[in-house]
Amino acid sequence: MAVGSKKAVYAALFGNLGVAISKFVAALFTGSAAMWAEAYHSASDTFNQVLLLFGMKTSVKAASYQHQFGYGRDLFFWSFIVATMLFGISGILSLENGASSLLHGNYKIENVQISYIILVIAFGFEANALRIALKQFTKGIRGRGEKITPSSMINEFKESKDTVILTVIVEDSAALLGIAIAAIGIFLSDMTGNSVYDGIASLLIGSILMFFAFFLAKENRGLIIGESITAREYRRIVKSINDIPEVNRVITMRTMHLGLDDILIGVQVNLIDNLDTDKIEVVTDIVEQKIMEIIPKANREHIFVEIERERIK
């Protein structure tokens, strides 16, 4: 597990813990529905980071007879649970709180200055956590020699299997957006004396959380089911194997992520005629080496090469 991923999670954990406590205090003193929504959000995010750390720990357990390919996909499971927690706790509570505040009529938000101070502090913590996560996230782009552009970041986001970093980025992005909405809602309610803006802000925060939660759950679902390597990696591997002089062609290749740093790869290769057993073994080793050059994090024990030789007509 990458050290950078853990660093991003710890940064988000301690930031969210302090922010959650501050938001609950501000919510109690102000009575703002939007501030309560933000408090629920940060509390949920804090617990989510704990679950991610737990998933990171269990996913590196040694393989057993019952789980012969290891526990790498356990991280995908816990990332999926985090997404549903984000939906089940933060989103639902924020929507319920906003709807309740609108149904119970107008109310006055007290001590709005406290809300502004807490939201500014929270924005700083969340922005720093997002900065750390993005720094780790863009390493893959730089590693391929590409420039950091919106297009390259979108592609990396689609192809990345690091559910930890993706979760932290999504959570922190949702948090920053939620803080901005809460601030606007509280400000408008304070200026107009109408609490409806505060209630609407809580509803919007809940809706945003549910949207991001659904997106995260969908991404993790694909990995839990079994997701292949990227199309770019697939093409590079096929080309690299086809360039081996003794290889006629790659017949089939099947891949599946068993974890963040573990990939199951099965490839069937057609070889030229008149190769003895020793030479076939050498070619098999070369095929495995070519795969490892393109995907250095792959576990060589989980690379299976099946050789097929041309039949003499």
Number of C-alpha atoms within 10 A of each C-alpha: 14 11 8 16 22 18 16 25 25 18 21 27 24 15 22 28 18 16 25 24 14 20 26 20 18 25 24 12 15 20 18 31 32 33 31 25 33 29 24 23 28 30 22 22 27 22 16 27 27 15 17 28 20 14 21 24 15 16 23 18 12 12 13 10 7 7 9 9 18 18 20 25 24 21 29 29 20 23 30 25 20 24 26 19 19 29 25 16 18 26 29 20 19 30 24 16 21 27 17 13 22 19 11 8 11 14 16 15 21 16 15 20 12 16 27 17 13 20 24 13 16 24 20 15 21 24 18 17 26 24 16 20 27 17 12 18 22 18 13 14 17 12 9 8 9 11 13 12 11 9 10 15 17 11 12 15 16 12 13 17 22 20 23 23 25 22 26 26 23 18 27 25 17 20 25 19 15 26 25 16 21 30 20 16 24 26 19 16 22 18 9 10 14 17 24 23 24 30 32 21 29 33 26 22 29 29 18 18 29 24 16 20 27 17 14 24 22 13 21 26 16 12 22 18 11 14 17 18 18 13 10 9 14 17 10 15 21 20 14 15 23 18 12 15 10 16 19 18 18 18 13 12 15 13 17 16 21 26 26 23 17 22 24 20 22 16 19 16 23 18 22 14 14 11 13 8 9 9 12 16 13 10 22 17 12 14 24 18 15 19 21 16 13 14 17 13 12 21 15 16 12 14 17 17 17 12 17 18 15 11 9 6 3
